[in-house]
Amino acid sequence: GVNHDFIRALESGGIIAFELVFGYLTARVFLRDRVAIAAFVNLLLLCMMAASVVLLMEIAVGRRLIYEVTAWLTGNTLVLTESAYRFGSVRAGGPFAHPIHAGVFTMLMVAFAILTSTGIAKRIFRAGLITAGTIATLSSAPLIGAVLQFGLVTYHYMCGRLRILNSWKLFFLALATLFVFLEMTSNRGAIKVLVQLTALDPQTGFYRILIWTFGTENVLAN
């Protein structure tokens, strides 16, 4: 009861516990072999493609359409703060609680769309639509994740074509070398350099640096 009363804590904590347990038990029951997992991935791809269509519609019209509908159904007041906009456009959220959530969920399916689709046209359509949905959220981390997935898939494909052995060992060695190089040559450190280079909004980049700094201190202290 420091910040909220027991009822508020029960509502917020209860739904989190329910979603976690329900999702875990559902996976244990239905995802028991490779065929079931493949079917689930295909279903999830279709869901994220549908969500991407909604995200693109929202950024096109400049309104949070799903939020407006749910606000009308529940009678709640829809209030969009300054963080709901970026670059003069609304950050699409679709059926998700926050644009970052929308971007993370769509972004996570980019590599699946590329690797599980048969045929170039189908692969381009699926991956392109989901990537466009990710872009519509205007969130830094999901956009970086999507770019990284395209890069990693391309790297995997090229190494396969060139028959390079131990390609992933070489990749992680190069990544570690880059990290050490940034740590040694920059007065900000590798993490701060990467955050400041990739953040779309300097304010969010500043907050992420604070989270990293004080978060690591808390981990080390406990």
Residue, then its C-alpha position, 0 to 999 in steps of 0.5 A: g500500500v505505498n502507492h495504491d490501495f489493496i483493490r488497485a493492487l489486486e486488479s493490476g497484479g491479478i490480471i498480470a498473474f492470470e495472463l502469465v499462468f494462463g499463457y504458460l498452461t496453454a503453451r504446455v497443453f497445446l505446444r507439444d510438438r514441432v507441428a503444433i509450434a509451426a501452426f502456432v507461429n503461422l497463426l501468430l503471423l496472421c494475427m500480427m499481419a492483421a494488427s499491422v494493417v490496423l497500425l498503418m490505418e491509425i498512423a495514416v488517419g492520425r488517430r488511435l482508432i482502437y482506443e477510441v472504440t474501446a473508450w466509447l464502449t467502456g465510457n472511459t475518457l481517452v487522453l493522449t499525452e505528448s508521448a503519444y506523438r512523435f515527429g508530428s504524427v500519432r504513434a500507432g498502438g492498435p489493440f495494444a496497451h502502448p505503441i512500444h508493445a505494438g512495435v515489440f510484438t510485430m517486430l518479433m515476427v519479422a524474422f519468422a515472416i522471412l524464414t517460414s514463408t515459401g516463395i519470394a513474393k509471399r516472403i516480401f509481402r509478409a515481412g514487409l507488412i509486419t515491418a511497416g506495422t512496426i514502423a507505424t509505432l514510431s518506437s526506437a527499440p522495435l525499429i532497431g530490432a527489425v533492422l537487426q533481424f534483417g541484418l542477421v538473416t542476410y548475414h546467415y544467408m550470405c554465410g551459407r552461400l559463401r560456405i563460411l564455417n563457424s559464422w556465428k562464432l565469428f559474428f559474436l567475436a566481431l561484436a565483442t571486439l566492437f564493444v571493447f573498442l567502444e569501451m576503450t575509445s569512447n569516454r561515454g562507454a559502449i552502452k551510452v554510445l549505442v543508445q544515443l546513436t539509435a534513440l529516435d528521441p533524445q529524451t527517451g535515450f537519456y532515460r534509457i541511459l539512466i535505467w542502465t546506470f541505476g539498474t546495473e547499480n541495483v543489480l550489483a548491490n543485491 
